[in-house]
Amino acid sequence: MSRSLSALRAKLILHLEWEEQPVVTIKETMDILDSSYDRARQVIHRLVRDMWLAPITRPVRASR
């Protein structure tokens, strides 16, 4: 099974790999792709959905 990426998604993944950057924010994605907030968020969402990126979640606090 082959996986392909759109031009924007490929640009982001290549940038992250080249810079050895393990974490990316929406603001950084906006700068890398020269895109709007909504477009950057959509690109990140699709990369997470397609398992190219792993989401970072907040830790769950234990209830008392």
Rosetta blueprint (number, residue, H / E / L):
1 M L
2 S L
3 R L
4 S L
5 L L
6 S L
7 A H
8 L H
9 R H
10 A H
11 K H
12 L H
13 I H
14 L H
15 H H
16 L H
17 E H
18 W H
19 E L
20 E L
21 Q L
22 P L
23 V L
24 V L
25 T L
26 I H
27 K H
28 E H
29 T H
30 M H
31 D H
32 I H
33 L H
34 D L
35 S L
36 S L
37 Y H
38 D H
39 R H
40 A H
41 R H
42 Q H
43 V H
44 I H
45 H H
46 R H
47 L H
48 V H
49 R H
50 D L
51 M L
52 W L
53 L L
54 A L
55 P L
56 I L
57 T L
58 R L
59 P L
60 V L
61 R L
62 A L
63 S L
64 R L
